[in-house]
């Protein structure tokens, strides 16, 4: 679980280091450097938490319901509710999910999702292939 130091840091210093981090992340333009940064900077748990938050939004946009998302990603219903709210109210989250959605064919995530869903729910008569290409996002 992520922890923040209990020691006081001046608000202006926090704002400056936050701005520096945002600037630095915006300048990363290499997949290799991105992978190194994420691998070195975040713990396994932090990466998993961030990835799940991202893909909960993706699965909401793909049309999965709460129970399916909870079962597939092993998240709580509260996490799904929160992501649904973020899609409505947080432009940054919405834009990142849109970016993922636009690049889904390159990532072949829908094919992977379909295989995982069939393993989790082998008796389901649901056509998981219908998820490919669907979206609540306008083009």
DSSP file (Angstrom, degrees, kcal/mol; ACC not computed):
  #  RESIDUE AA STRUCTURE BP1 BP2  ACC     N-H-->O    O-->H-N    N-H-->O    O-->H-N    TCO  KAPPA ALPHA  PHI   PSI    X-CA   Y-CA   Z-CA
    1    1 A X              0   0    0      0, 0.0     2,-0.2     0, 0.0    45,-0.1   0.000 360.0 360.0 360.0 140.1    0.0    0.0    0.0
    2    2 A X        -     0   0    0     43,-0.1     2,-0.4    44,-0.0     0, 0.0  -0.442 360.0-167.7 -71.6 138.2    1.2    3.5   -0.9
    3    3 A X        -     0   0    0     -2,-0.2     2,-0.4     0, 0.0    -1,-0.0  -0.963  13.0-147.1-128.6 146.9    2.3    5.7    2.0
    4    4 A X        -     0   0    0     -2,-0.4    -2,-0.0     1,-0.0     0, 0.0  -0.921  35.5-101.4-110.5 137.9    3.1    9.4    2.2
    5    5 A X        -     0   0    0     -2,-0.4    -1,-0.0     1,-0.1     0, 0.0  -0.242  19.4-141.7 -57.0 141.4    5.7   10.6    4.6
    6    6 A X  S    S+     0   0    0      2,-0.1     2,-0.3    -3,-0.0    -1,-0.1   0.523  70.4 106.8 -82.2  -5.5    4.3   12.1    7.8
    7    7 A X  S    S-     0   0    0      1,-0.1     2,-0.1     0, 0.0    -2,-0.0  -0.554  78.6-108.7 -79.6 139.1    7.0   14.8    7.8
    8    8 A X        -     0   0    0     -2,-0.3     2,-0.4     1,-0.0    -1,-0.1  -0.409  33.3-172.9 -69.0 134.1    5.9   18.3    6.9
    9    9 A X        -     0   0    0     -2,-0.1     5,-0.1     3,-0.0    -1,-0.0  -0.998  35.4-101.5-126.7 134.1    7.1   19.7    3.5
   10   10 A X     >  -     0   0    0     -2,-0.4     4,-2.2     1,-0.1     3,-0.2  -0.219  27.7-126.6 -53.8 138.0    6.4   23.3    2.6
   11   11 A X  H  > S+     0   0    0      1,-0.2     4,-2.4     2,-0.2     5,-0.2   0.863 109.3  52.9 -57.5 -40.3    3.4   23.7    0.2
   12   12 A X  H  > S+     0   0    0      2,-0.2     4,-2.2     1,-0.2    -1,-0.2   0.890 108.1  50.7 -65.6 -38.7    5.5   25.6   -2.3
   13   13 A X  H  > S+     0   0    0     -3,-0.2     4,-2.6     2,-0.2     5,-0.3   0.927 110.2  50.4 -63.2 -44.2    8.1   22.9   -2.4
   14   14 A X  H  X S+     0   0    0     -4,-2.2     4,-2.3     1,-0.2    -2,-0.2   0.913 110.4  49.6 -59.5 -43.4    5.4   20.3   -3.0
   15   15 A X  H  X S+     0   0    0     -4,-2.4     4,-2.3     1,-0.2    -1,-0.2   0.896 111.5  49.5 -63.2 -40.1    4.0   22.4   -5.8
   16   16 A X  H  X S+     0   0    0     -4,-2.2     4,-2.2     2,-0.2    -2,-0.2   0.916 113.2  44.3 -67.0 -43.9    7.4   22.8   -7.4
   17   17 A X  H  X S+     0   0    0     -4,-2.6     4,-2.2     2,-0.2    -1,-0.2   0.852 113.0  52.5 -72.2 -31.1    8.3   19.1   -7.3
   18   18 A X  H  X S+     0   0    0     -4,-2.3     4,-2.5    -5,-0.3    -2,-0.2   0.928 110.7  47.6 -64.7 -44.7    4.8   18.1   -8.5
   19   19 A X  H  X S+     0   0    0     -4,-2.3     4,-2.4     1,-0.2    -2,-0.2   0.893 111.3  51.4 -63.1 -39.7    5.2   20.5  -11.5
   20   20 A X  H  X S+     0   0    0     -4,-2.2     4,-2.6     2,-0.2    -1,-0.2   0.910 110.2  48.7 -64.5 -42.0    8.7   19.0  -12.2
   21   21 A X  H  X S+     0   0    0     -4,-2.2     4,-2.7     2,-0.2     5,-0.2   0.937 111.9  48.5 -62.8 -46.5    7.3   15.5  -12.2
   22   22 A X  H  X S+     0   0    0     -4,-2.5     4,-2.0     1,-0.2    -2,-0.2   0.909 113.0  48.2 -61.0 -42.0    4.5   16.4  -14.5
   23   23 A X  H  X S+     0   0    0     -4,-2.4     4,-1.0     2,-0.2    -1,-0.2   0.938 112.3  49.2 -62.0 -47.4    6.9   18.2  -16.9
   24   24 A X  H >X S+     0   0    0     -4,-2.6     3,-0.9     1,-0.2     4,-0.6   0.920 110.6  48.8 -61.4 -46.1    9.3   15.2  -16.8
   25   25 A X  H >< S+     0   0    0     -4,-2.7     3,-1.0     1,-0.3    -1,-0.2   0.885 107.8  55.8 -62.0 -38.1    6.6   12.7  -17.5
   26   26 A X  H 3< S+     0   0    0     -4,-2.0    -1,-0.3     1,-0.2    -2,-0.2   0.731 105.5  53.6 -67.5 -19.8    5.3   14.8  -20.4
   27   27 A X  H << S+     0   0    0     -4,-1.0     2,-0.6    -3,-0.9    -1,-0.2   0.534  77.3 109.2 -92.8  -7.6    8.7   14.8  -22.0
   28   28 A X    <<  +     0   0    0     -3,-1.0     3,-0.0    -4,-0.6    -3,-0.0  -0.587  33.3 160.5 -71.6 117.9    9.2   11.0  -22.0
   29   29 A X        +     0   0    0     -2,-0.6     2,-0.4     1,-0.0    -1,-0.1   0.079  44.7  83.5-128.0  23.2    8.9   10.0  -25.7
   30   30 A X     >  -     0   0    0      1,-0.1     4,-2.7     2,-0.0     5,-0.2  -0.994  63.2-148.1-131.8 131.4   10.6    6.6  -25.7
   31   31 A X  H  > S+     0   0    0     -2,-0.4     4,-2.7     1,-0.2     5,-0.2   0.880 103.0  54.3 -62.8 -36.7    9.0    3.3  -24.9
   32   32 A X  H  > S+     0   0    0      2,-0.2     4,-2.3     1,-0.2    -1,-0.2   0.941 111.5  42.6 -62.6 -48.0   12.3    2.1  -23.6
   33   33 A X  H  > S+     0   0    0      2,-0.2     4,-3.1     1,-0.2     5,-0.2   0.893 113.2  53.9 -66.9 -39.1   12.7    5.0  -21.2
   34   34 A X  H  X S+     0   0    0     -4,-2.7     4,-2.9     2,-0.2     5,-0.3   0.941 110.4  46.7 -58.7 -47.6    9.0    4.7  -20.2
   35   35 A X  H  X S+     0   0    0     -4,-2.7     4,-2.5     2,-0.2    -2,-0.2   0.905 114.0  47.5 -62.2 -42.5    9.4    1.1  -19.3
   36   36 A X  H  X S+     0   0    0     -4,-2.3     4,-2.5    -5,-0.2     5,-0.3   0.934 113.8  47.9 -63.0 -45.7   12.6    1.8  -17.3
   37   37 A X  H  X S+     0   0    0     -4,-3.1     4,-3.1     2,-0.2     5,-0.3   0.949 115.5  42.9 -61.4 -50.8   10.9    4.7  -15.5
   38   38 A X  H  X S+     0   0    0     -4,-2.9     4,-1.9     1,-0.2    -1,-0.2   0.916 115.7  49.7 -63.7 -43.0    7.8    2.7  -14.6
   39   39 A X  H  < S+     0   0    0     -4,-2.5    -1,-0.2    -5,-0.3    -2,-0.2   0.878 120.7  34.6 -63.2 -38.7    9.7   -0.4  -13.7
   40   40 A X  H  < S+     0   0    0     -4,-2.5    -2,-0.2    -5,-0.2    -1,-0.2   0.826 121.0  45.8 -83.9 -33.5   12.1    1.5  -11.4
   41   41 A X  H  < S+     0   0    0     -4,-3.1     2,-0.3    -5,-0.3    -3,-0.2   0.843 108.0  51.8 -85.4 -35.7    9.8    4.2  -10.0
   42   42 A X  S  < S-     0   0    0     -4,-1.9     2,-0.1    -5,-0.3    -1,-0.0  -0.792  77.7-125.2-107.0 145.5    6.7    2.2   -9.1
   43   43 A X     >  -     0   0    0     -2,-0.3     4,-2.5     1,-0.1     5,-0.2  -0.338  35.8-103.2 -73.5 166.5    6.5   -1.0   -6.9
   44   44 A X  H  > S+     0   0    0      1,-0.2     4,-2.4     2,-0.2     5,-0.2   0.909 124.6  50.6 -56.8 -42.1    4.8   -4.0   -8.4
   45   45 A X  H  > S+     0   0    0      2,-0.2     4,-2.5     1,-0.2    -1,-0.2   0.895 109.6  49.3 -65.5 -40.9    1.7   -3.2   -6.3
   46   46 A X  H  > S+     0   0    0      2,-0.2     4,-2.5     1,-0.2     5,-0.2   0.913 111.7  48.7 -65.8 -42.3    1.6    0.4   -7.5
   47   47 A X  H  X S+     0   0    0     -4,-2.5     4,-2.7     2,-0.2    -2,-0.2   0.921 112.8  48.1 -62.5 -43.4    1.9   -0.7  -11.1
   48   48 A X  H  X S+     0   0    0     -4,-2.4     4,-2.7    -5,-0.2    -2,-0.2   0.917 111.3  50.3 -63.5 -43.6   -0.9   -3.3  -10.7
   49   49 A X  H  X S+     0   0    0     -4,-2.5     4,-2.2     2,-0.2    -2,-0.2   0.927 113.8  44.8 -60.6 -46.2   -3.1   -0.8   -8.9
   50   50 A X  H  X S+     0   0    0     -4,-2.5     4,-2.2     2,-0.2    -2,-0.2   0.908 113.5  50.0 -65.8 -42.3   -2.7    1.8  -11.7
   51   51 A X  H  X S+     0   0    0     -4,-2.7     4,-2.7    -5,-0.2     5,-0.2   0.915 110.5  49.7 -64.0 -42.3   -3.1   -0.7  -14.4
   52   52 A X  H  X S+     0   0    0     -4,-2.7     4,-2.3     2,-0.2    -1,-0.2   0.923 109.6  51.4 -62.9 -42.9   -6.3   -2.1  -12.8
   53   53 A X  H  X S+     0   0    0     -4,-2.2     4,-1.4    -5,-0.2    -1,-0.2   0.910 112.5  47.0 -59.5 -41.5   -7.7    1.5  -12.5
   54   54 A X  H  X S+     0   0    0     -4,-2.2     4,-1.8     1,-0.2    -2,-0.2   0.939 114.4  45.1 -64.8 -47.6   -7.0    2.1  -16.2
   55   55 A X  H  X S+     0   0    0     -4,-2.7     4,-2.5     1,-0.2    -2,-0.2   0.729 103.9  62.8 -76.3 -21.0   -8.5   -1.2  -17.4
   56   56 A X  H  X S+     0   0    0     -4,-2.3     4,-2.1    -5,-0.2    -1,-0.2   0.947 107.4  45.5 -61.7 -46.6  -11.6   -0.8  -15.2
   57   57 A X  H  X S+     0   0    0     -4,-1.4     4,-2.3     1,-0.2    -2,-0.2   0.911 111.8  51.9 -60.8 -42.8  -12.4    2.3  -17.2
   58   58 A X  H  X S+     0   0    0     -4,-1.8     4,-1.9     1,-0.2    -1,-0.2   0.922 110.5  47.6 -58.9 -45.8  -11.6    0.5  -20.5
   59   59 A X  H  X>S+     0   0    0     -4,-2.5     5,-2.3     2,-0.2     4,-0.5   0.829 108.7  54.5 -69.7 -31.5  -13.9   -2.4  -19.6
   60   60 A X  H ><5S+     0   0    0     -4,-2.1     3,-1.3     1,-0.2    -1,-0.2   0.944 109.7  47.5 -62.3 -47.3  -16.7    0.1  -18.6
   61   61 A X  H 3<5S+     0   0    0     -4,-2.3    75,-0.4     1,-0.3    -2,-0.2   0.846 106.7  58.0 -62.7 -34.0  -16.4    1.7  -22.0
   62   62 A X  H 3<5S-     0   0    0     -4,-1.9    -1,-0.3    -5,-0.2    -2,-0.2   0.605 121.5-108.4 -73.7 -11.0  -16.4   -1.8  -23.7
   63   63 A X  T <<5 +     0   0    0     -3,-1.3    -3,-0.2    -4,-0.5    -2,-0.1   0.560  65.1 149.0  99.9   8.2  -19.8   -2.4  -22.0
   64   64 A X      < -     0   0    0     -5,-2.3    -1,-0.3     1,-0.1     2,-0.1  -0.451  42.4-125.2 -72.0 150.4  -19.0   -4.9  -19.3
   65   65 A X     >  -     0   0    0     -2,-0.1     4,-2.3     1,-0.1     5,-0.2  -0.392  28.6 -94.7 -90.5 174.2  -21.2   -4.8  -16.2
   66   66 A X  H  > S+     0   0    0      1,-0.2     4,-2.9     2,-0.2     5,-0.2   0.907 122.4  50.1 -53.7 -49.8  -20.0   -4.4  -12.6
   67   67 A X  H  > S+     0   0    0      1,-0.2     4,-2.3     2,-0.2    -1,-0.2   0.888 111.1  49.2 -61.5 -40.3  -20.0   -8.2  -11.9
   68   68 A X  H  > S+     0   0    0      2,-0.2     4,-2.6     1,-0.2    -1,-0.2   0.923 113.6  45.5 -65.3 -43.9  -18.0   -9.0  -15.0
   69   69 A X  H  X S+     0   0    0     -4,-2.3     4,-2.7     2,-0.2     5,-0.4   0.926 113.1  50.0 -66.1 -44.8  -15.4   -6.3  -14.3
   70   70 A X  H  X>S+     0   0    0     -4,-2.9     4,-1.4    -5,-0.2     5,-0.6   0.921 115.8  43.5 -58.2 -45.3  -15.1   -7.3  -10.6
   71   71 A X  H  <5S+     0   0    0     -4,-2.3    -2,-0.2    -5,-0.2    -1,-0.2   0.892 116.6  45.8 -68.8 -41.3  -14.7  -11.0  -11.6
   72   72 A X  H  <5S+     0   0    0     -4,-2.6    -2,-0.2    -5,-0.2    -3,-0.2   0.926 127.2  24.6 -70.5 -46.8  -12.3  -10.3  -14.4
   73   73 A X  H  <5S-     0   0    0     -4,-2.7    -1,-0.2    -5,-0.2    -2,-0.2   0.489  98.4-125.1-101.2  -4.4   -9.9   -7.9  -12.7
   74   74 A X  T  <5 +     0   0    0     -4,-1.4     2,-0.3    -5,-0.4    -3,-0.2   0.956  62.0 139.1  56.9  53.0  -10.5   -8.9   -9.0
   75   75 A X      < -     0   0    0     -5,-0.6    -1,-0.2    -6,-0.3     2,-0.1  -0.763  55.7 -99.3-117.2 167.1  -11.4   -5.3   -8.0
   76   76 A X    >>  -     0   0    0     -2,-0.3     4,-1.5     1,-0.1     3,-0.5  -0.493  27.6-115.9 -83.9 157.3  -14.2   -4.2   -5.6
   77   77 A X  H 3> S+     0   0    0      1,-0.2     4,-2.7     2,-0.2     5,-0.2   0.845 117.9  61.2 -57.9 -32.0  -17.5   -2.9   -6.9
   78   78 A X  H 3> S+     0   0    0      1,-0.2     4,-2.7     2,-0.2    -1,-0.2   0.879 100.9  52.4 -62.8 -36.9  -16.5    0.4   -5.2
   79   79 A X  H <> S+     0   0    0     -3,-0.5     4,-2.4     2,-0.2    -1,-0.2   0.897 110.1  48.0 -65.2 -39.7  -13.5    0.6   -7.6
   80   80 A X  H  X S+     0   0    0     -4,-1.5     4,-2.3     2,-0.2    -2,-0.2   0.924 112.4  48.9 -66.3 -44.2  -15.8    0.1  -10.6
   81   81 A X  H  X S+     0   0    0     -4,-2.7     4,-2.1     1,-0.2    -2,-0.2   0.926 111.4  50.2 -59.3 -44.7  -18.2    2.8   -9.3
   82   82 A X  H  X S+     0   0    0     -4,-2.7     4,-2.7     1,-0.2    -2,-0.2   0.921 110.4  49.1 -61.2 -44.6  -15.3    5.2   -8.8
   83   83 A X  H  X S+     0   0    0     -4,-2.4     4,-2.3     1,-0.2    -1,-0.2   0.886 108.3  54.1 -63.6 -38.1  -14.0    4.6  -12.3
   84   84 A X  H  X S+     0   0    0     -4,-2.3     4,-1.1     2,-0.2    -1,-0.2   0.911 111.0  45.9 -61.8 -41.7  -17.4    5.2  -13.7
   85   85 A X  H  X S+     0   0    0     -4,-2.1     4,-2.6     1,-0.2     3,-0.4   0.908 109.8  54.4 -66.1 -42.3  -17.5    8.5  -11.9
   86   86 A X  H  X S+     0   0    0     -4,-2.7     4,-2.9     1,-0.2     8,-0.4   0.889 103.1  56.3 -59.9 -39.1  -14.0    9.3  -13.1
   87   87 A X  H  < S+     0   0    0     -4,-2.3    -1,-0.2     1,-0.2    -2,-0.2   0.848 114.6  40.1 -61.1 -32.6  -15.0    8.7  -16.7
   88   88 A X  H  < S+     0   0    0     -4,-1.1    -2,-0.2    -3,-0.4    -1,-0.2   0.871 130.6  23.2 -80.6 -38.7  -17.8   11.3  -16.2
   89   89 A X  H  < S+     0   0    0     -4,-2.6     2,-0.7     1,-0.1    -3,-0.2   0.602 106.5  70.3-112.0 -14.6  -15.9   13.9  -14.2
   90   90 A X     X  -     0   0    0     -4,-2.9     4,-2.4    -5,-0.3     5,-0.2  -0.888  52.5-169.0-116.2 106.7  -12.2   13.6  -14.7
   91   91 A X  H  > S+     0   0    0     -2,-0.7     4,-2.6     1,-0.2     5,-0.2   0.861  86.5  54.9 -62.0 -37.8  -10.9   14.6  -18.1
   92   92 A X  H  > S+     0   0    0      2,-0.2     4,-2.0     1,-0.2    -1,-0.2   0.923 110.8  44.4 -63.5 -44.8   -7.4   13.2  -17.6
   93   93 A X  H  > S+     0   0    0      1,-0.2     4,-2.4     2,-0.2     5,-0.2   0.930 114.0  50.5 -63.9 -45.7   -8.7    9.7  -16.8
   94   94 A X  H  X S+     0   0    0     -4,-2.4     4,-2.4    -8,-0.4    -2,-0.2   0.905 110.5  49.6 -59.6 -42.9  -11.2    9.9  -19.7
   95   95 A X  H  X S+     0   0    0     -4,-2.6     4,-2.3     2,-0.2    -1,-0.2   0.880 110.3  49.5 -67.4 -38.1   -8.5   10.9  -22.2
   96   96 A X  H  X S+     0   0    0     -4,-2.0     4,-2.3     2,-0.2    -1,-0.2   0.905 111.7  48.5 -67.6 -40.8   -6.2    8.1  -21.1
   97   97 A X  H  X S+     0   0    0     -4,-2.4     4,-2.7     2,-0.2    -2,-0.2   0.903 111.2  51.0 -65.1 -39.6   -8.9    5.5  -21.4
   98   98 A X  H  X S+     0   0    0     -4,-2.4     4,-2.6    -5,-0.2    -2,-0.2   0.913 108.9  51.6 -60.5 -42.5   -9.8    7.0  -24.9
   99   99 A X  H  X S+     0   0    0     -4,-2.3     4,-1.3     2,-0.2    -2,-0.2   0.916 111.1  47.1 -61.4 -43.7   -6.1    6.7  -25.8
  100  100 A X  H  < S+     0   0    0     -4,-2.3     3,-0.3     1,-0.2    -1,-0.2   0.920 111.6  51.4 -62.6 -43.7   -6.1    3.0  -24.7
  101  101 A X  H >< S+     0   0    0     -4,-2.7     3,-1.2     1,-0.2     4,-0.3   0.907 108.3  51.1 -61.1 -42.3   -9.3    2.4  -26.6
  102  102 A X  H 3< S+     0   0    0     -4,-2.6     3,-0.3     1,-0.3    -1,-0.2   0.785 115.4  42.7 -66.6 -26.8   -7.9    3.9  -29.8
  103  103 A X  T 3X S+     0   0    0     -4,-1.3     4,-1.9    -3,-0.3    -1,-0.3   0.230  80.9 108.5-102.9  13.7   -4.8    1.7  -29.6
  104  104 A X  H <>>S+     0   0    0     -3,-1.2     4,-1.5     1,-0.2     5,-1.2   0.846  74.4  55.5 -62.2 -35.9   -6.6   -1.5  -28.6
  105  105 A X  H  45S+     0   0    0     -4,-0.3    -1,-0.2    -3,-0.3     3,-0.1   0.917 108.3  48.1 -65.3 -41.4   -6.0   -3.2  -32.0
  106  106 A X  H  45S+     0   0    0      1,-0.2    -1,-0.2    -3,-0.2    -2,-0.2   0.894 116.5  43.5 -63.2 -40.0   -2.3   -2.7  -31.8
  107  107 A X  H  <5S-     0   0    0     -4,-1.9    -1,-0.2    -7,-0.2    -2,-0.2   0.669  96.8-144.3 -78.5 -17.2   -2.3   -4.0  -28.2
  108  108 A X  T  X5 +     0   0    0     -4,-1.5     4,-1.6    -5,-0.2    -3,-0.2   0.818  48.2 147.7  53.9  33.9   -4.7   -6.9  -29.2
  109  109 A X  H  >< +     0   0    0     -5,-1.2     4,-3.1     1,-0.2     5,-0.2   0.863  61.3  59.2 -67.7 -35.2   -6.3   -6.5  -25.8
  110  110 A X  H  > S+     0   0    0     -6,-0.3     4,-2.5     1,-0.2    -1,-0.2   0.896 105.3  49.2 -62.5 -39.4   -9.7   -7.5  -27.0
  111  111 A X  H  > S+     0   0    0      2,-0.2     4,-1.9     1,-0.2    -1,-0.2   0.915 113.8  46.3 -64.3 -41.8   -8.5  -10.9  -28.1
  112  112 A X  H  X S+     0   0    0     -4,-1.6     4,-2.4     2,-0.2    -2,-0.2   0.905 111.7  51.9 -65.7 -41.5   -6.7  -11.4  -24.8
  113  113 A X  H  X S+     0   0    0     -4,-3.1     4,-2.9     1,-0.2     5,-0.2   0.913 108.0  51.6 -60.4 -44.0   -9.9  -10.2  -23.0
  114  114 A X  H  X S+     0   0    0     -4,-2.5     4,-2.2     1,-0.2    -1,-0.2   0.916 110.8  47.7 -61.7 -43.8  -12.0  -12.7  -24.9
  115  115 A X  H  X S+     0   0    0     -4,-1.9     4,-1.6     2,-0.2    -1,-0.2   0.913 113.8  47.3 -63.4 -43.1   -9.7  -15.6  -24.0
  116  116 A X  H  X S+     0   0    0     -4,-2.4     4,-2.4     2,-0.2     5,-0.2   0.929 111.5  50.7 -64.5 -45.2   -9.6  -14.6  -20.3
  117  117 A X  H  X S+     0   0    0     -4,-2.9     4,-3.0     1,-0.2    -1,-0.2   0.901 108.6  51.6 -60.9 -41.7  -13.4  -14.2  -20.2
  118  118 A X  H  < S+     0   0    0     -4,-2.2    -1,-0.2    -5,-0.2    -2,-0.2   0.849 111.1  48.5 -65.3 -33.2  -13.9  -17.6  -21.7
  119  119 A X  H >< S+     0   0    0     -4,-1.6     3,-0.5    -5,-0.2    -2,-0.2   0.895 115.5  43.4 -71.0 -39.8  -11.6  -19.2  -19.1
  120  120 A X  H 3< S+     0   0    0     -4,-2.4     2,-0.3     1,-0.3    -2,-0.2   0.903 129.3  26.0 -73.0 -41.5  -13.3  -17.5  -16.2
  121  121 A X  T ><  +     0   0    0     -4,-3.0     3,-1.5    -5,-0.2    -1,-0.3  -0.577  68.8 161.0-121.6  67.6  -16.9  -18.1  -17.5
  122  122 A X  T <  S+     0   0    0     -3,-0.5    -1,-0.1    -2,-0.3    -2,-0.1   0.796  78.1  49.8 -62.4 -27.6  -16.7  -21.3  -19.6
  123  123 A X  T 3  S+     0   0    0     -3,-0.1    -1,-0.3     2,-0.0     2,-0.1   0.568  84.4 116.4 -86.1  -7.6  -20.4  -21.9  -19.4
  124  124 A X    <   -     0   0    0     -3,-1.5    -3,-0.1    -7,-0.2     0, 0.0  -0.356  53.7-157.6 -65.2 136.4  -21.3  -18.4  -20.3
  125  125 A X        +     0   0    0     -2,-0.1    -1,-0.2     2,-0.1     2,-0.1   0.398  53.7 125.3 -91.0   1.9  -23.2  -18.1  -23.6
  126  126 A X        -     0   0    0      1,-0.1     2,-1.1     2,-0.0     3,-0.1  -0.355  65.7-127.8 -64.8 139.1  -22.1  -14.5  -23.9
  127  127 A X    >   -     0   0    0      1,-0.2     3,-1.4    -2,-0.1     4,-0.2  -0.758  26.2-176.9 -89.5  96.7  -20.4  -13.7  -27.2
  128  128 A X  G >  S+     0   0    0     -2,-1.1     3,-1.8     1,-0.3     4,-0.3   0.737  74.8  72.2 -69.7 -21.7  -17.2  -12.0  -25.9
  129  129 A X  G >  S+     0   0    0      1,-0.3     3,-1.4     2,-0.2    -1,-0.3   0.734  80.6  75.5 -65.8 -18.9  -16.1  -11.2  -29.4
  130  130 A X  G <  S+     0   0    0     -3,-1.4    -1,-0.3     1,-0.3     4,-0.2   0.702  81.1  71.4 -65.0 -16.1  -18.8   -8.6  -29.5
  131  131 A X  G X  S+     0   0    0     -3,-1.8     3,-1.5    -4,-0.2    -1,-0.3   0.793  72.2 103.3 -69.9 -26.8  -16.6   -6.5  -27.3
  132  132 A X  T <  S-     0   0    0     -3,-1.4     3,-0.1    -4,-0.3    -3,-0.0  -0.390  97.2  -2.1 -62.0 120.7  -14.1   -5.8  -30.2
  133  133 A X  T 3  S+     0   0    0      1,-0.3    -1,-0.3    -2,-0.2     2,-0.2   0.335  97.3 126.6  85.8  -7.2  -14.7   -2.3  -31.5
  134  134 A X    <   +     0   0    0     -3,-1.5     2,-0.3    -4,-0.2    -1,-0.3  -0.555  29.5 159.9 -84.5 152.0  -17.6   -1.3  -29.3
  135  135 A X        -     0   0    0     -2,-0.2   -73,-0.2    -3,-0.1   -74,-0.1  -0.970  48.4-142.7-165.6 149.3  -17.4    1.9  -27.3
  136  136 A X  S    S+     0   0    0    -75,-0.4     2,-0.3    -2,-0.3   -74,-0.1   0.457  81.0  98.7 -88.1  -3.2  -19.4    4.6  -25.5
  137  137 A X  S    S-     0   0    0    -76,-0.1     2,-0.1     1,-0.0    -2,-0.0  -0.663  76.3-126.4 -85.8 136.2  -16.9    7.1  -26.8
  138  138 A X              0   0    0     -2,-0.3    -2,-0.1     1,-0.1    -1,-0.0  -0.494 360.0 360.0 -73.4 153.0  -17.7    9.2  -29.9
  139  139 A X              0   0    0     -2,-0.1    -1,-0.1     0, 0.0    -2,-0.0   0.489 360.0 360.0 -70.9 360.0  -15.1    9.0  -32.7
